[in-house]
Amino acid sequence: MSTPDLCTEEEVSHLVHTFYAKVRDDKLLSPIFSSHISNWNFHLSKMVDFWSSVLRGTARYRGTPMPTHNALPQIDIEMFHRWLKLFHQTTCKLANTKMRNRADELAERIAQSLWYGYQIHLNPDKPPDQLRATLND
């Protein structure tokens, strides 16, 4: 459940900027992100809008993430696992426990949805593989 009382905009911005700093330094994920994001300020602003929308209910995000992710070449399940691991490494340091728990839950669901969509896009006749739970990794 998203609610304005769950967290502040500053907390959302901190989460997004801290997380994507990890992504940009990551040997596995950085090449994918760097080759598709030319304006990091714009991307970070869009991600703040996204997380503000899902965590705080602000409805600021406007976008279609599925086609964007489906257009990426050579994404594999390990990249999704790594994205989640970095996300959880970021959220585990948040002082706001309710925000942390909700963000982790949403990240798992979002990653699973994007992974399903990506697999179905590439191979519509094959059932998609499920991501394993990563919160305890």
N, C-alpha and C positions, 0 to 999 in steps of 0.2 A: 504494500500500500504506500503510495507516494503522498507526502504531506509537507507543507511548508515548514512545519515544526520539527521535521526529522533532522534537518541540518541547515546550515547557512550557505549562502552563495560562496562565501569565502572557503568553507570546507569543501564544497564541490570543486571549486577552482584549484584548491590545493591538491585534492585527490587526482584530478586530471593531469595537472602539470607534473606532479611527482611521478605518476605512473608512466606518462609518455617520455619522461626523462630516462626512465629505466628501459623503455622500449627502444629509444634511440641509441642507447649504449649496448644493447643486447646483440650478440654476434649472430644469432639465428634470425631475429625479427627485424633488426635495423635495415638490412639490405632491401627487404620487401617494402617497408614503410618509406625508406629514403627514395626508392625508385618511383614511388607513386604519389608522394606528397612534396610538392614544390614550395608551398607556402605553409610553414608550420604554425605561424600565428593564426592563420585562417582555420587550419585543422583543429588546433587547440580550442579556439573559440567555439567551433562547431561541436566539439566533444563536451565542452562545458555546458553548452545549451542542451545537448543530449542527456547528460547525467543530471542536470538540473530538472529536466522534464521528467525523467523516470524516478528520481529520488524526491523531488520537491513538488512535482505536479505543475510546473510552470508552463508547460506546453510551448516552450520556445523552439524546440528542435523541429526543423523542417528538413526532411531528407528521406532517401530511400537506400538504406545500407545494404540490402540484399544484392541488388544489381552491381553495386560498387565492389562488393567482395567477390561476387561471382566472376567479375572481369579479371581478377588477379590470377596470374599464371602460377602453377606449381605450388599451391598451398597444400600442406599436409596436416595430418592430425597432430603431429608433434608441435607444429607452430601454434595450433589452438591451445594445446596443453601449456606451452611456454607462455603464451599471452595470459592465460589464467593464473599461472604460477606467479608471474610478475605482478599481476593485479592483486593477488592475495598477499604478496610480500608488501605491497603498498598499503592495502587496507588494514593489515594486522598492526600497523603503527598508528592508526587513527584513534584518537582519544574518545570519539563519539561511537560508542558500542552499537547503538541502534543503527546508525548510518553504516557502519562497517558490516554488520550482519545483512542489512538490506542490499547494500552494494554487492557483496559477495554472492548473495542469492541471485540477484539480477544478472551479474556477470556470467554465472554458470548457465543460466537460461539463455542469455543472448548468445554466448559462444556455441551452445548446443544447436540453437536455431540457425545460426550462420553456417555452422559445419554441416548440418542436414541440407540446408539450401544449396550450399556449394557442391556437395556430393550429388544431389539430385540434378543440378544444372549440368554437371559433367557427365553423369551416367544415369539418365532417367529410368532405366529398366532394372537397376540394381538397388536393393534396399540399402539405405544409408547406415553407416557404422555409427554407434553411439560413442560420445566422449565418456571416458570414465570419470568418476567423481574426483575432483582435484582439491577440495578444501582441506583434506587431510594430508596432502603431499608435503 
